[in-house]
Amino acid sequence: MPVIDEDVLRELMHRSTDDLRAPSGVAAGIVTRHRRHRRRVQVLGIAATGVAAATAVGLAASGAVRPPAASHAGGAVHLPVIHLTAAQQALYKLSRAAGATAAPAGRYAVVTLTEDGVQTTRVIDSVTGNTWIYQLARGVPKTWPEYRAGSPTQAQTDSLPTDLTALRAALIAQAKQDQAIAIKDAIAGLKVREPKASAQQLAKQAARQQAVQTDDDMVFEQATDALWNPLVSPAQRAAIYKVLAATPGVVVNSSARDSTGRPAIEVSRLTSNGFDIPETFQDPGTGAVLETAFSYPAHAGQVKSQDGSDVYLSVTRTDTPPTANPYRR
């Protein structure tokens, strides 16, 4: 049986450990493509504001409770027995693998990947958060404008907690902040199309366009987003896997392969509205993300269909700033 940290025990005591699979029933609802697209193409991570908010919330926000007091019989201490599912054991293994990796050195993180088949290189300045994006494909810009503060900095990312209670609260706070930004963007778009609508009408309409999410939906979304962020430390990555292990509805396939054929551990979860299946494929040996994808569950005899994926080819660090588009010929 795997060794369980005290913070993991605290989380598991108030969450079901009998079944990590989501209900089979599918509820009505649509996750907006805009939200999915925004999550895929932007430089994802945990903003410092979200972390600060989570720290202020603390235990109350996560709903965590203390485990039952240990019993004492004949002077011996008897701790409660925790039975882990196979999915949780796989996630703990990923946690240990991630935590055992060395922290990379170098100011600039360089991520090469394919985004929906488009060959892409992202360069992130860990000091300023400035980001450069280069692509190689027909019909898309080869060089995007530099994104000023397009990513959290290393200092901001380092403030992401590793305590599981605080980490869960931070992920939820960040998700709510992201949703507030999405609503603000939606209001701006609606205002152009409906200039005579009142501010209250626009706000209500924009809010209705957002996918309804539970706290567990938010935790899974933000956790899997943070896992691929090249600035997230090994200790933080290890803690994220532990949080996923305590999140209901998570499904793990330990015999998966990513779209390039690399052996992988697939971690997925059906959203509470029953419409969307975010998926992430991890390297079993390092806990690094190999691929993220979005799928629709099978409906009325149809097979599960995929709606885009990001395949990560390499993640490196360097002290050399970007000077030219690597795809320019």
LUMKENU-756858 format. One record per residue (C-alpha): residue number from 1; chain; z, x, y. Coordinates in nm, 4 decimals. Layout:
REM residues N
<nr NUM&kette A&up Z&east X&north Y>
...
//
This chain:
REM residues 329
<nr 1&kette A&up 0.0000&east 0.0000&north 0.0000>
<nr 2&kette A&up -0.0916&east 0.1444&north 0.3405>
<nr 3&kette A&up 0.1837&east 0.2616&north 0.5714>
<nr 4&kette A&up 0.2343&east 0.0062&north 0.8489>
<nr 5&kette A&up 0.3459&east 0.1027&north 1.1964>
<nr 6&kette A&up 0.6358&east -0.0877&north 1.3486>
<nr 7&kette A&up 0.4122&east -0.2397&north 1.6154>
<nr 8&kette A&up 0.1652&east -0.3538&north 1.3490>
<nr 9&kette A&up 0.4518&east -0.5163&north 1.1590>
<nr 10&kette A&up 0.5607&east -0.6982&north 1.4739>
<nr 11&kette A&up 0.2113&east -0.8409&north 1.5203>
<nr 12&kette A&up 0.1629&east -0.9364&north 1.1555>
<nr 13&kette A&up 0.4944&east -1.1180&north 1.1288>
<nr 14&kette A&up 0.3720&east -1.3953&north 1.3595>
<nr 15&kette A&up 0.0132&east -1.4075&north 1.2386>
<nr 16&kette A&up -0.1247&east -1.5268&north 0.9079>
<nr 17&kette A&up -0.2034&east -1.2540&north 0.6562>
<nr 18&kette A&up -0.3280&east -1.4833&north 0.3803>
<nr 19&kette A&up -0.6839&east -1.5281&north 0.5042>
<nr 20&kette A&up -0.8862&east -1.3547&north 0.7717>
<nr 21&kette A&up -1.1936&east -1.5710&north 0.7276>
<nr 22&kette A&up -1.2864&east -1.8235&north 0.9914>
<nr 23&kette A&up -1.3089&east -2.1943&north 0.9043>
<nr 24&kette A&up -1.6349&east -2.3015&north 0.7446>
<nr 25&kette A&up -1.6804&east -2.5988&north 0.9741>
<nr 26&kette A&up -1.9140&east -2.5454&north 1.2697>
<nr 27&kette A&up -1.8234&east -2.7036&north 1.6013>
<nr 28&kette A&up -2.0724&east -2.8062&north 1.8648>
<nr 29&kette A&up -2.1321&east -2.5711&north 2.1551>
<nr 30&kette A&up -2.3472&east -2.2897&north 2.2891>
<nr 31&kette A&up -2.2563&east -1.9382&north 2.3956>
<nr 32&kette A&up -2.4729&east -1.8705&north 2.6982>
<nr 33&kette A&up -2.7426&east -1.6071&north 2.6545>
<nr 34&kette A&up -2.6625&east -1.4736&north 3.0003>
<nr 35&kette A&up -2.3107&east -1.3778&north 2.8918>
<nr 36&kette A&up -2.4377&east -1.2156&north 2.5729>
<nr 37&kette A&up -2.7076&east -1.0237&north 2.7563>
<nr 38&kette A&up -2.4633&east -0.9076&north 3.0228>
<nr 39&kette A&up -2.2285&east -0.7763&north 2.7545>
<nr 40&kette A&up -2.5066&east -0.5844&north 2.5816>
<nr 41&kette A&up -2.6786&east -0.4135&north 2.8721>
<nr 42&kette A&up -2.3931&east -0.3230&north 3.1031>
<nr 43&kette A&up -2.1696&east -0.0232&north 3.0503>
<nr 44&kette A&up -1.8798&east -0.1900&north 2.8774>
<nr 45&kette A&up -1.5143&east -0.0984&north 2.8931>
<nr 46&kette A&up -1.1711&east -0.1987&north 3.0026>
<nr 47&kette A&up -1.1387&east -0.1988&north 3.3831>
<nr 48&kette A&up -0.8213&east -0.0665&north 3.5382>
<nr 49&kette A&up -0.7489&east -0.4031&north 3.6977>
<nr 50&kette A&up -0.7424&east -0.5716&north 3.3586>
<nr 51&kette A&up -0.5046&east -0.3120&north 3.2205>
<nr 52&kette A&up -0.2732&east -0.3387&north 3.5193>
<nr 53&kette A&up -0.2629&east -0.7156&north 3.4845>
<nr 54&kette A&up -0.1845&east -0.6888&north 3.1154>
<nr 55&kette A&up 0.0993&east -0.4464&north 3.1784>
<nr 56&kette A&up 0.2559&east -0.6951&north 3.4169>
<nr 57&kette A&up 0.2228&east -0.9763&north 3.1640>
<nr 58&kette A&up 0.3828&east -0.7886&north 2.8750>
<nr 59&kette A&up 0.5282&east -0.9674&north 2.5764>
<nr 60&kette A&up 0.5055&east -1.3158&north 2.7233>
<nr 61&kette A&up 0.1270&east -1.3108&north 2.7423>
<nr 62&kette A&up 0.0675&east -1.2130&north 2.3817>
<nr 63&kette A&up 0.3073&east -1.4583&north 2.2254>
<nr 64&kette A&up 0.4520&east -1.1822&north 2.0105>
<nr 65&kette A&up 0.7852&east -1.2364&north 1.8423>
<nr 66&kette A&up 1.0226&east -0.9983&north 1.6763>
<nr 67&kette A&up 1.0195&east -0.9769&north 1.2963>
<nr 68&kette A&up 1.3117&east -1.1337&north 1.1089>
<nr 69&kette A&up 1.6211&east -0.9218&north 1.0980>
<nr 70&kette A&up 1.6407&east -0.6947&north 0.7945>
<nr 71&kette A&up 1.8874&east -0.8097&north 0.5316>
<nr 72&kette A&up 2.1757&east -0.5859&north 0.4224>
<nr 73&kette A&up 2.2935&east -0.6138&north 0.0637>
<nr 74&kette A&up 2.5300&east -0.3602&north -0.0856>
<nr 75&kette A&up 2.4759&east -0.1334&north 0.2138>
<nr 76&kette A&up 2.0990&east -0.1131&north 0.1513>
<nr 77&kette A&up 1.8463&east -0.2232&north 0.4093>
<nr 78&kette A&up 1.5787&east -0.4602&north 0.2748>
<nr 79&kette A&up 1.2756&east -0.4932&north 0.4997>
<nr 80&kette A&up 1.0396&east -0.7910&north 0.4662>
<nr 81&kette A&up 0.7421&east -0.7272&north 0.2384>
<nr 82&kette A&up 0.4040&east -0.7488&north 0.4081>
<nr 83&kette A&up 0.1037&east -0.8177&north 0.1858>
<nr 84&kette A&up -0.2207&east -0.7024&north 0.3454>
<nr 85&kette A&up -0.5568&east -0.8587&north 0.2820>
<nr 86&kette A&up -0.8455&east -0.6374&north 0.1782>
<nr 87&kette A&up -0.9911&east -0.6858&north 0.5264>
<nr 88&kette A&up -0.6736&east -0.5622&north 0.6941>
<nr 89&kette A&up -0.6530&east -0.2622&north 0.4630>
<nr 90&kette A&up -1.0112&east -0.1696&north 0.5555>
<nr 91&kette A&up -0.9284&east -0.1984&north 0.9253>
<nr 92&kette A&up -0.6203&east 0.0219&north 0.8853>
<nr 93&kette A&up -0.8374&east 0.2813&north 0.7138>
<nr 94&kette A&up -1.0746&east 0.2703&north 1.0111>
<nr 95&kette A&up -0.7731&east 0.3054&north 1.2396>
<nr 96&kette A&up -0.6561&east 0.6175&north 1.0597>
<nr 97&kette A&up -1.0081&east 0.7646&north 1.0563>
<nr 98&kette A&up -1.0507&east 0.7015&north 1.4293>
<nr 99&kette A&up -0.7103&east 0.8439&north 1.5129>
<nr 100&kette A&up -0.7830&east 1.1623&north 1.3182>
<nr 101&kette A&up -1.0950&east 1.2502&north 1.5185>
<nr 102&kette A&up -1.0780&east 1.5123&north 1.7917>
<nr 103&kette A&up -1.0907&east 1.4025&north 2.1537>
<nr 104&kette A&up -1.4298&east 1.5105&north 2.2951>
<nr 105&kette A&up -1.4571&east 1.7454&north 2.5928>
<nr 106&kette A&up -1.7072&east 1.7377&north 2.8778>
<nr 107&kette A&up -1.7393&east 1.5468&north 3.2032>
<nr 108&kette A&up -2.0534&east 1.3515&north 3.1112>
<nr 109&kette A&up -2.0770&east 1.1192&north 2.8111>
<nr 110&kette A&up -2.4323&east 1.0918&north 2.6764>
<nr 111&kette A&up -2.5085&east 0.7929&north 2.4543>
<nr 112&kette A&up -2.8469&east 0.7614&north 2.2840>
<nr 113&kette A&up -2.9275&east 0.4265&north 2.1275>
<nr 114&kette A&up -3.1868&east 0.1587&north 2.0825>
<nr 115&kette A&up -3.1241&east -0.1682&north 2.2656>
<nr 116&kette A&up -3.3219&east -0.4439&north 2.0947>
<nr 117&kette A&up -3.5659&east -0.1737&north 1.9856>
<nr 118&kette A&up -3.5888&east -0.0011&north 2.3247>
<nr 119&kette A&up -3.5010&east 0.3692&north 2.3097>
<nr 120&kette A&up -3.2297&east 0.4270&north 2.5686>
<nr 121&kette A&up -3.0090&east 0.7084&north 2.6956>
<nr 122&kette A&up -2.6969&east 0.6313&north 2.8995>
<nr 123&kette A&up -2.5150&east 0.9062&north 3.0864>
<nr 124&kette A&up -2.1669&east 0.8267&north 3.2186>
<nr 125&kette A&up -1.9821&east 1.0459&north 3.4670>
<nr 126&kette A&up -1.6249&east 1.0237&north 3.3403>
<nr 127&kette A&up -1.4849&east 1.1278&north 3.6792>
<nr 128&kette A&up -1.6678&east 0.8811&north 3.9070>
<nr 129&kette A&up -1.7889&east 0.6181&north 3.6621>
<nr 130&kette A&up -2.1450&east 0.6587&north 3.7920>
<nr 131&kette A&up -2.4014&east 0.5788&north 3.5236>
<nr 132&kette A&up -2.7646&east 0.6695&north 3.4653>
<nr 133&kette A&up -2.9897&east 0.4746&north 3.2270>
<nr 134&kette A&up -3.3199&east 0.6057&north 3.0918>
<nr 135&kette A&up -3.5544&east 0.4075&north 2.8671>
<nr 136&kette A&up -3.8750&east 0.4596&north 2.6746>
<nr 137&kette A&up -4.0779&east 0.1428&north 2.6154>
<nr 138&kette A&up -4.3706&east -0.0472&north 2.7553>
<nr 139&kette A&up -4.2948&east -0.2942&north 3.0292>
<nr 140&kette A&up -3.9531&east -0.1556&north 3.1240>
<nr 141&kette A&up -3.8543&east 0.0952&north 3.3916>
<nr 142&kette A&up -3.8225&east 0.4499&north 3.2574>
<nr 143&kette A&up -3.5455&east 0.5213&north 3.5044>
<nr 144&kette A&up -3.3012&east 0.2642&north 3.6349>
<nr 145&kette A&up -3.1237&east 0.3171&north 3.9674>
<nr 146&kette A&up -2.7982&east 0.5044&north 3.9453>
<nr 147&kette A&up -2.5126&east 0.2597&north 3.8998>
<nr 148&kette A&up -2.2328&east 0.3587&north 4.1333>
<nr 149&kette A&up -1.9044&east 0.3098&north 3.9490>
<nr 150&kette A&up -2.1029&east 0.1435&north 3.6713>
<nr 151&kette A&up -1.8338&east 0.2307&north 3.4177>
<nr 152&kette A&up -1.4574&east 0.2688&north 3.4221>
<nr 153&kette A&up -1.3650&east 0.6313&north 3.4818>
<nr 154&kette A&up -1.1822&east 0.8442&north 3.2265>
<nr 155&kette A&up -0.8602&east 0.7998&north 3.4241>
<nr 156&kette A&up -0.9009&east 0.4220&north 3.4232>
<nr 157&kette A&up -0.9891&east 0.4134&north 3.0559>
<nr 158&kette A&up -0.6905&east 0.6330&north 2.9708>
<nr 159&kette A&up -0.4624&east 0.3632&north 3.1128>
<nr 160&kette A&up -0.5602&east 0.1301&north 2.8274>
<nr 161&kette A&up -0.2343&east 0.0903&north 2.6313>
<nr 162&kette A&up -0.1934&east 0.1787&north 2.2651>
<nr 163&kette A&up 0.1098&east -0.0443&north 2.2124>
<nr 164&kette A&up -0.0347&east -0.3420&north 2.0240>
<nr 165&kette A&up 0.1386&east -0.6108&north 2.2271>
<nr 166&kette A&up 0.0314&east -0.4577&north 2.5570>
<nr 167&kette A&up -0.3182&east -0.3837&north 2.4248>
<nr 168&kette A&up -0.3764&east -0.7426&north 2.3146>
<nr 169&kette A&up -0.2609&east -0.8662&north 2.6550>
<nr 170&kette A&up -0.4918&east -0.6155&north 2.8276>
<nr 171&kette A&up -0.7925&east -0.7335&north 2.6279>
<nr 172&kette A&up -0.7242&east -1.0975&north 2.7150>
<nr 173&kette A&up -0.6730&east -1.0142&north 3.0829>
<nr 174&kette A&up -1.0036&east -0.8252&north 3.0922>
<nr 175&kette A&up -1.1871&east -1.1141&north 2.9242>
<nr 176&kette A&up -1.0554&east -1.3570&north 3.1831>
<nr 177&kette A&up -1.1586&east -1.1219&north 3.4607>
<nr 178&kette A&up -1.5084&east -1.0955&north 3.3108>
<nr 179&kette A&up -1.5324&east -1.4725&north 3.2882>
<nr 180&kette A&up -1.4291&east -1.5081&north 3.6525>
<nr 181&kette A&up -1.7088&east -1.2679&north 3.7493>
<nr 182&kette A&up -1.9561&east -1.4648&north 3.5355>
<nr 183&kette A&up -1.8539&east -1.7887&north 3.7067>
<nr 184&kette A&up -1.8938&east -1.6274&north 4.0481>
<nr 185&kette A&up -2.2442&east -1.5076&north 3.9540>
<nr 186&kette A&up -2.3317&east -1.8522&north 3.8199>
<nr 187&kette A&up -2.2143&east -2.0185&north 4.1415>
<nr 188&kette A&up -2.4393&east -1.7875&north 4.3431>
<nr 189&kette A&up -2.7387&east -1.8821&north 4.1292>
<nr 190&kette A&up -2.6626&east -2.2536&north 4.1415>
<nr 191&kette A&up -2.6221&east -2.2421&north 4.5180>
<nr 192&kette A&up -2.9823&east -2.1261&north 4.5537>
<nr 193&kette A&up -3.1122&east -2.4105&north 4.3370>
<nr 194&kette A&up -2.8746&east -2.6774&north 4.4696>
<nr 195&kette A&up -2.8061&east -2.5910&north 4.8348>
<nr 196&kette A&up -2.6640&east -2.9357&north 4.9132>
<nr 197&kette A&up -2.3995&east -2.9286&north 4.6412>
<nr 198&kette A&up -2.0394&east -2.8814&north 4.7484>
<nr 199&kette A&up -1.8442&east -2.5693&north 4.6605>
<nr 200&kette A&up -1.6267&east -2.7753&north 4.4256>
<nr 201&kette A&up -1.9305&east -2.9193&north 4.2464>
<nr 202&kette A&up -2.0826&east -2.5740&north 4.2059>
<nr 203&kette A&up -1.7575&east -2.4311&north 4.0709>
<nr 204&kette A&up -1.7220&east -2.7080&north 3.8126>
<nr 205&kette A&up -2.0835&east -2.6759&north 3.7034>
<nr 206&kette A&up -2.0568&east -2.2973&north 3.6737>
<nr 207&kette A&up -1.7371&east -2.3263&north 3.4703>
<nr 208&kette A&up -1.9047&east -2.5698&north 3.2294>
<nr 209&kette A&up -2.1782&east -2.3130&north 3.1644>
<nr 210&kette A&up -1.9283&east -2.0637&north 3.0262>
<nr 211&kette A&up -1.8448&east -2.0559&north 2.6586>
<nr 212&kette A&up -1.5013&east -2.1958&north 2.5811>
<nr 213&kette A&up -1.2964&east -1.9132&north 2.4316>
<nr 214&kette A&up -0.9604&east -1.8938&north 2.2618>
<nr 215&kette A&up -0.7352&east -1.5923&north 2.3101>
<nr 216&kette A&up -0.8482&east -1.4626&north 1.9699>
<nr 217&kette A&up -1.2139&east -1.4987&north 2.0751>
<nr 218&kette A&up -1.1366&east -1.2920&north 2.3838>
<nr 219&kette A&up -0.9499&east -1.0256&north 2.1891>
<nr 220&kette A&up -1.2321&east -0.9780&north 1.9390>
<nr 221&kette A&up -1.4996&east -0.9675&north 2.2102>
<nr 222&kette A&up -1.3197&east -0.7153&north 2.4263>
<nr 223&kette A&up -1.1950&east -0.5045&north 2.1340>
<nr 224&kette A&up -1.5421&east -0.4604&north 1.9848>
<nr 225&kette A&up -1.6847&east -0.3893&north 2.3303>
<nr 226&kette A&up -1.4235&east -0.1203&north 2.3914>
<nr 227&kette A&up -1.4779&east 0.0457&north 2.0523>
<nr 228&kette A&up -1.8176&east 0.1863&north 2.1475>
<nr 229&kette A&up -1.7128&east 0.3015&north 2.4958>
<nr 230&kette A&up -1.7460&east 0.6827&north 2.4722>
<nr 231&kette A&up -1.4517&east 0.7325&north 2.7093>
<nr 232&kette A&up -1.2031&east 0.5517&north 2.4844>
<nr 233&kette A&up -0.9702&east 0.8049&north 2.3194>
<nr 234&kette A&up -0.9108&east 0.8391&north 1.9430>
<nr 235&kette A&up -0.5570&east 0.6996&north 1.9810>
<nr 236&kette A&up -0.6844&east 0.3960&north 2.1728>
<nr 237&kette A&up -0.9613&east 0.3386&north 1.9208>
<nr 238&kette A&up -0.7051&east 0.3534&north 1.6393>
<nr 239&kette A&up -0.4899&east 0.0946&north 1.8161>
<nr 240&kette A&up -0.7890&east -0.1360&north 1.8675>
<nr 241&kette A&up -0.8523&east -0.1483&north 1.4928>
<nr 242&kette A&up -0.4881&east -0.2442&north 1.4394>
<nr 243&kette A&up -0.5223&east -0.5274&north 1.6903>
<nr 244&kette A&up -0.8335&east -0.6490&north 1.5070>
<nr 245&kette A&up -0.6379&east -0.6429&north 1.1810>
<nr 246&kette A&up -0.3887&east -0.8874&north 1.3345>
<nr 247&kette A&up -0.6544&east -1.1185&north 1.4811>
<nr 248&kette A&up -0.7247&east -1.4346&north 1.2774>
<nr 249&kette A&up -1.0841&east -1.5012&north 1.1754>
<nr 250&kette A&up -1.1945&east -1.1385&north 1.1382>
<nr 251&kette A&up -1.4230&east -1.0760&north 0.8399>
<nr 252&kette A&up -1.4795&east -0.7284&north 0.6961>
<nr 253&kette A&up -1.7595&east -0.6114&north 0.4663>
<nr 254&kette A&up -1.6785&east -0.2635&north 0.3393>
<nr 255&kette A&up -2.0139&east -0.2237&north 0.1595>
<nr 256&kette A&up -2.2468&east -0.2899&north 0.4522>
<nr 257&kette A&up -2.5254&east -0.0829&north 0.6041>
<nr 258&kette A&up -2.6470&east -0.0851&north 0.9612>
<nr 259&kette A&up -3.0097&east -0.1611&north 1.0462>
<nr 260&kette A&up -3.1050&east 0.2062&north 0.9964>
<nr 261&kette A&up -2.9560&east 0.2119&north 0.6466>
<nr 262&kette A&up -2.6415&east 0.4098&north 0.7284>
<nr 263&kette A&up -2.3341&east 0.3159&north 0.5190>
<nr 264&kette A&up -2.1025&east 0.1093&north 0.7359>
<nr 265&kette A&up -1.8013&east -0.1179&north 0.7465>
<nr 266&kette A&up -1.9101&east -0.4422&north 0.9089>
<nr 267&kette A&up -1.6528&east -0.6254&north 1.1205>
<nr 268&kette A&up -1.7459&east -0.9727&north 1.2402>
<nr 269&kette A&up -1.5934&east -1.2997&north 1.3507>
<nr 270&kette A&up -1.7263&east -1.6517&north 1.3956>
<nr 271&kette A&up -1.6408&east -1.7717&north 1.7458>
<nr 272&kette A&up -1.4169&east -2.0761&north 1.7751>
<nr 273&kette A&up -1.7094&east -2.2952&north 1.8818>
<nr 274&kette A&up -1.8821&east -2.2076&north 1.5547>
<nr 275&kette A&up -2.2029&east -2.0946&north 1.7187>
<nr 276&kette A&up -2.1979&east -1.7178&north 1.7577>
<nr 277&kette A&up -2.1136&east -1.4270&north 1.5245>
<nr 278&kette A&up -2.0506&east -1.0979&north 1.7074>
<nr 279&kette A&up -2.0819&east -0.8098&north 1.4605>
<nr 280&kette A&up -2.0022&east -0.4423&north 1.4761>
<nr 281&kette A&up -2.0780&east -0.1742&north 1.2159>
<nr 282&kette A&up -1.8446&east 0.1255&north 1.1905>
<nr 283&kette A&up -1.8765&east 0.4713&north 1.0378>
<nr 284&kette A&up -1.6250&east 0.4674&north 0.7472>
<nr 285&kette A&up -1.5411&east 0.8343&north 0.7965>
<nr 286&kette A&up -1.4802&east 0.8426&north 1.1714>
<nr 287&kette A&up -1.4372&east 0.4833&north 1.2887>
<nr 288&kette A&up -1.7236&east 0.5354&north 1.5353>
<nr 289&kette A&up -1.9482&east 0.2387&north 1.6121>
<nr 290&kette A&up -2.2937&east 0.2618&north 1.4542>
<nr 291&kette A&up -2.4311&east -0.0729&north 1.5686>
<nr 292&kette A&up -2.3345&east -0.3920&north 1.7497>
<nr 293&kette A&up -2.5222&east -0.7159&north 1.6972>
<nr 294&kette A&up -2.5098&east -1.0876&north 1.7701>
<nr 295&kette A&up -2.6054&east -1.3458&north 1.5089>
<nr 296&kette A&up -2.6188&east -1.7207&north 1.4700>
<nr 297&kette A&up -2.4598&east -1.8742&north 1.1588>
<nr 298&kette A&up -2.6781&east -2.0630&north 0.9129>
<nr 299&kette A&up -2.7249&east -2.4301&north 0.9992>
<nr 300&kette A&up -2.8732&east -2.7077&north 0.7829>
<nr 301&kette A&up -3.0026&east -2.4742&north 0.5153>
<nr 302&kette A&up -3.1323&east -2.2107&north 0.7557>
<nr 303&kette A&up -3.0413&east -1.8460&north 0.7093>
<nr 304&kette A&up -2.8264&east -1.6516&north 0.9528>
<nr 305&kette A&up -3.0426&east -1.5149&north 1.2337>
<nr 306&kette A&up -2.9837&east -1.2142&north 1.4565>
<nr 307&kette A&up -3.0115&east -1.2278&north 1.8333>
<nr 308&kette A&up -3.0388&east -0.8666&north 1.9400>
<nr 309&kette A&up -2.8613&east -0.5451&north 1.8488>
<nr 310&kette A&up -2.7670&east -0.2058&north 1.9851>
<nr 311&kette A&up -2.7976&east 0.0848&north 1.7411>
<nr 312&kette A&up -2.6027&east 0.3959&north 1.8420>
<nr 313&kette A&up -2.7768&east 0.7166&north 1.7404>
<nr 314&kette A&up -2.5516&east 0.9785&north 1.8991>
<nr 315&kette A&up -2.2590&east 1.0101&north 2.1390>
<nr 316&kette A&up -2.1968&east 1.3525&north 2.2931>
<nr 317&kette A&up -2.0136&east 1.5046&north 2.5910>
<nr 318&kette A&up -2.1377&east 1.7764&north 2.8240>
<nr 319&kette A&up -2.0476&east 1.9377&north 3.1553>
<nr 320&kette A&up -2.4133&east 1.9409&north 3.2621>
<nr 321&kette A&up -2.5026&east 1.6567&north 3.5027>
<nr 322&kette A&up -2.8235&east 1.4593&north 3.4426>
<nr 323&kette A&up -3.1165&east 1.6061&north 3.6334>
<nr 324&kette A&up -3.4243&east 1.4415&north 3.4829>
<nr 325&kette A&up -3.5383&east 1.1532&north 3.2698>
<nr 326&kette A&up -3.5413&east 1.2839&north 2.9092>
<nr 327&kette A&up -3.8330&east 1.0501&north 2.8298>
<nr 328&kette A&up -4.0574&east 1.1603&north 3.1157>
<nr 329&kette A&up -4.3775&east 1.3129&north 2.9882>
//
